[in-house]
Amino acid sequence: MGMLYGVEYRYVDILWLDNFVMNFSILWITFRISKVKGSLWRLWISAGIGALYAIIFFIPGFEVLHSFFLKIALSLIMLLVAFKFNTFKDFFKAFTFFYATTFVFGGVALGLHFFTQDYIAIEKGVFVIKDYPVNKLIVTGVLVIILMHAMWRFIRLHLSKDELLYKVKIYFDGKEVMVDALLDTGNMLLDPISKHPVMVVEFSRVKELLPQEIREIFTRSLEGDFHTVVQVISKSGWIERFRIIPYTTVGNPSGLLMGFKPDEVLVLKNGKWYTVGNVVVGIYNDKLSRNEHYQALVHPEIVA
């Protein structure tokens, strides 16, 4: 951006690139946090559309683009291009995160401007950045991701538990059980070998699926005895299906959870059953809920 005989001018390519990077960053953060289906090429196209709008925005004679309703319409077009919505709930979630990320991004960018004294300004609702400080955009993006993750976790932790409950069907060796599972936002448990997410289920709900020799481990409360578990699994005909999963909790820094790889797992979302691949079922020999409101804890990746 510069001045010529008192007239301000802007380099179109820099203006487009600035806004393209900003739009893509916001869309990518929305994609990562909302878990709504999308793809990188759709995000690229959507960001390009938004950046093109920023250029036309400054062309004399296009003042109609300054309208609040046209700005909302543009954001809707960008979301429809960037994401694939199966339900209105998905659209509403992406829309909410898109604007939340935009406002947080703007706040962080202006905060960096205040501390670094770089030229970062907003003119008519469009970011104008002098000399394209890529390092500042990277720092801004990282801070926004951290803030948005913290905000989303806070929101989820304070939602009604009824909104976090899912019906889950587990199939193993021709048998089936159905459990009520609570979305546990703090459950980051992964199978150490396959790195697949682990869904923790009460033994009482899956015991009918298990071979007799595995079932006896839990009825005799030997699931914490590493040597016994390894010995029984090694002699079982299901050795390739069972796992030993280490975990850490307060008061138990070296716990072990026995688990198995089911034939199939289905999750009921928005009235439809969805098949979930690459899941390990961890067996918990106790109650997960005092009032038996749920019998399983589901990993966030499973219902994403």
C-alpha positions in Angstrom: 0.0 0.0 0.0 1.3 3.5 -0.7 0.6 7.1 -1.8 0.8 8.7 -5.2 0.2 12.5 -5.5 -2.0 12.2 -2.3 -4.0 9.3 -3.7 -3.8 6.1 -1.7 -3.2 2.9 -3.8 -2.9 -0.8 -3.0 -1.2 -3.7 -4.7 -4.0 -6.0 -5.7 -1.9 -9.2 -5.5 -0.8 -8.4 -1.9 -4.3 -7.5 -0.9 -5.7 -10.7 -2.3 -2.9 -12.8 -0.7 -3.3 -11.2 2.7 -7.0 -11.9 2.7 -6.6 -15.4 1.2 -4.3 -16.4 4.0 -6.5 -14.9 6.6 -9.7 -16.6 5.2 -8.0 -19.9 4.8 -6.7 -19.8 8.4 -10.2 -19.0 9.7 -11.8 -21.8 7.6 -9.1 -24.3 8.6 -9.5 -23.6 12.3 -13.3 -23.9 11.9 -12.8 -27.2 10.1 -10.5 -28.6 12.8 -12.6 -27.6 15.8 -16.2 -28.1 14.4 -15.3 -31.5 12.9 -17.8 -30.8 10.1 -16.9 -32.7 6.9 -14.8 -30.8 4.4 -11.6 -31.0 2.4 -8.5 -28.9 1.8 -9.4 -28.1 -1.8 -12.8 -26.9 -0.8 -11.2 -24.7 1.9 -8.8 -23.3 -0.7 -11.6 -22.4 -3.1 -13.7 -20.8 -0.4 -10.8 -18.7 0.9 -10.2 -17.6 -2.7 -13.8 -16.4 -3.0 -13.5 -14.4 0.1 -10.2 -12.9 -1.0 -11.7 -11.9 -4.4 -14.5 -10.2 -2.6 -11.9 -8.1 -0.6 -10.5 -6.8 -3.9 -13.9 -5.9 -5.5 -14.8 -4.3 -2.2 -12.3 -1.5 -2.8 -13.2 -0.9 -6.4 -15.2 2.4 -6.8 -18.8 1.8 -7.8 -19.2 -1.4 -5.8 -20.4 0.3 -2.6 -23.3 -2.1 -2.6 -20.9 -4.7 -1.4 -20.5 -2.8 1.9 -24.1 -4.0 2.9 -24.3 -6.0 6.1 -26.6 -8.5 4.4 -24.2 -9.1 1.5 -21.4 -9.8 3.9 -23.6 -12.4 5.6 -24.5 -13.8 2.2 -20.8 -14.1 1.3 -20.0 -15.9 4.5 -22.8 -18.4 3.8 -21.5 -19.0 0.3 -18.0 -19.5 1.7 -19.3 -22.1 4.2 -21.3 -23.9 1.6 -18.3 -24.2 -0.6 -15.9 -25.2 2.2 -18.0 -27.8 4.0 -20.3 -30.7 3.3 -23.4 -30.4 5.5 -25.4 -33.5 6.2 -27.7 -31.8 8.7 -28.8 -28.3 9.8 -27.0 -29.0 13.1 -23.7 -29.4 11.2 -24.3 -26.1 9.3 -25.2 -24.2 12.5 -22.1 -25.5 14.2 -19.8 -24.5 11.3 -21.5 -21.1 11.1 -21.1 -20.5 14.8 -17.4 -21.5 14.8 -16.7 -19.6 11.7 -17.9 -16.3 13.2 -16.4 -17.1 16.6 -13.0 -17.8 15.0 -13.3 -14.6 12.9 -13.9 -12.4 15.9 -11.2 -14.1 18.0 -8.8 -13.9 15.0 -9.5 -10.2 14.6 -9.0 -9.6 18.4 -5.7 -11.5 18.5 -4.5 -9.7 15.3 -5.3 -6.3 16.8 -3.7 -7.3 20.1 -0.5 -8.2 18.3 -0.7 -4.9 16.5 -0.9 -3.1 19.8 2.2 -4.9 21.2 4.3 -4.9 18.0 3.2 -1.6 16.5 2.9 -3.2 13.0 0.4 -1.8 10.5 -2.6 -4.0 10.9 -5.9 -2.3 10.4 -9.5 -3.0 9.5 -11.0 -0.8 6.8 -14.7 -1.3 6.0 -14.6 -4.7 7.6 -11.6 -5.9 5.6 -8.1 -6.6 7.1 -5.3 -4.5 5.5 -1.8 -5.6 6.5 1.3 -3.7 5.4 4.3 -5.7 4.2 2.6 -9.0 4.7 3.9 -10.1 8.1 3.6 -13.9 7.7 5.2 -14.5 11.1 2.5 -12.5 12.8 -0.2 -14.4 10.9 1.3 -17.7 12.1 1.5 -16.5 15.7 -2.1 -15.3 15.4 -3.3 -18.6 14.0 -1.6 -20.6 16.8 -3.1 -18.4 19.5 -6.5 -18.6 17.9 -6.4 -22.4 17.8 -5.4 -22.6 21.5 -8.2 -20.1 22.5 -10.9 -21.8 20.3 -10.0 -25.3 21.7 -10.2 -23.9 25.3 -13.5 -22.2 24.6 -15.0 -25.3 22.9 -13.9 -27.6 25.7 -15.4 -25.2 28.3 -18.7 -25.1 26.4 -18.9 -28.9 26.0 -18.2 -29.4 29.7 -21.1 -27.2 30.6 -23.6 -28.6 28.2 -26.4 -30.8 29.5 -25.2 -34.4 29.7 -28.3 -35.5 27.7 -26.9 -33.6 24.7 -23.7 -35.6 25.0 -25.2 -39.1 25.2 -25.1 -41.5 22.2 -26.5 -44.9 21.5 -23.7 -47.2 20.5 -23.9 -50.8 19.1 -20.9 -53.1 19.4 -20.6 -56.3 17.4 -18.1 -59.1 18.2 -18.1 -62.7 17.1 -21.6 -62.6 15.7 -23.1 -61.1 18.9 -24.3 -57.6 19.6 -24.8 -55.3 22.5 -26.1 -51.7 22.7 -25.0 -49.2 25.3 -25.6 -45.5 26.2 -22.3 -43.7 25.9 -21.3 -40.3 27.2 -19.0 -38.2 25.1 -16.0 -37.7 27.3 -14.1 -34.6 26.0 -11.2 -35.5 28.3 -10.8 -39.0 26.9 -7.7 -39.0 24.9 -7.0 -42.7 25.4 -5.5 -44.4 22.3 -4.4 -48.0 21.7 -0.6 -47.8 21.9 -0.1 -50.1 18.9 -2.7 -49.0 16.4 -3.2 -45.5 17.7 -7.0 -46.0 17.4 -9.3 -44.2 19.8 -10.5 -46.3 22.8 -14.1 -46.4 24.0 -14.4 -47.5 27.6 -17.4 -49.8 28.3 -18.5 -51.4 31.6 -17.7 -55.1 31.7 -21.3 -56.0 32.7 -22.5 -54.6 29.3 -20.0 -56.5 27.1 -19.4 -59.7 29.0 -21.7 -61.6 26.8 -19.5 -60.8 23.8 -16.3 -62.1 25.5 -14.8 -65.6 25.3 -15.1 -67.5 28.6 -11.4 -67.3 29.5 -11.4 -63.5 29.1 -14.7 -63.2 31.0 -13.1 -65.1 34.0 -10.4 -62.5 34.3 -13.0 -59.8 35.1 -15.2 -62.0 37.3 -12.1 -62.8 39.4 -11.0 -59.2 39.3 -7.7 -60.0 37.8 -7.7 -57.4 35.0 -5.0 -55.4 36.8 -2.6 -58.4 37.0 -0.4 -57.9 34.0 1.1 -61.3 34.0 -2.2 -63.1 34.4 -3.8 -61.0 31.6 -0.8 -61.6 29.2 -0.8 -65.4 30.0 -4.6 -65.8 29.3 -4.5 -63.6 26.1 -1.5 -65.5 24.7 -3.4 -68.8 25.1 -6.7 -67.5 23.8 -7.8 -68.1 20.2 -8.6 -64.3 20.1 -5.0 -63.2 20.8 -5.0 -60.9 17.7 -8.2 -59.2 18.8 -7.3 -58.3 22.4 -5.2 -55.4 23.6 -3.5 -54.2 26.8 -3.9 -50.4 27.1 -1.9 -48.4 29.7 -3.6 -45.4 31.2 -2.9 -42.8 33.9 -5.3 -41.4 36.4 -5.0 -39.5 39.7 -3.9 -42.1 42.2 -3.1 -44.7 39.6 -0.1 -43.6 37.4 0.4 -47.0 35.8 -3.0 -48.5 35.2 -3.9 -51.2 32.7 -7.1 -51.5 30.7 -7.9 -54.7 28.8 -9.6 -54.1 25.5 -10.6 -55.7 22.2 -11.1 -54.9 18.5 -14.8 -55.3 17.7 -16.1 -56.5 14.3 -18.1 -53.3 14.0 -19.3 -50.2 16.0 -22.3 -48.2 15.1 -23.2 -44.8 16.6 -26.6 -43.2 16.5 -26.3 -39.5 15.5 -29.2 -37.3 14.4 -31.5 -40.2 14.0 -29.1 -42.2 11.8 -26.7 -45.1 12.5 -23.2 -44.5 11.4 -20.5 -47.1 11.1 -17.3 -46.2 13.0 -14.1 -47.9 11.9 -10.8 -48.4 13.8 -12.1 -48.4 17.4 -10.9 -50.3 20.4 -13.3 -51.2 23.2 -11.7 -50.9 26.6 -13.3 -53.0 29.4 -13.9 -51.3 32.8 -14.8 -53.6 35.6 -16.9 -51.1 37.6 -19.7 -48.6 37.2 -19.0 -45.5 35.1 -22.2 -43.7 36.3 -23.7 -43.8 39.8 -27.2 -43.6 38.4 -26.5 -45.8 35.4 -27.3 -43.0 33.1 -24.6 -44.3 30.8 -22.4 -47.4 30.6 -19.6 -46.2 28.3 -17.3 -43.3 27.7 -16.9 -42.5 24.0 -13.7 -40.9 22.6 -14.3 -37.5 20.8 -12.9 -38.9 17.5 -15.5 -41.6 17.4 -18.5 -39.3 17.2 -16.7 -36.5 15.2 
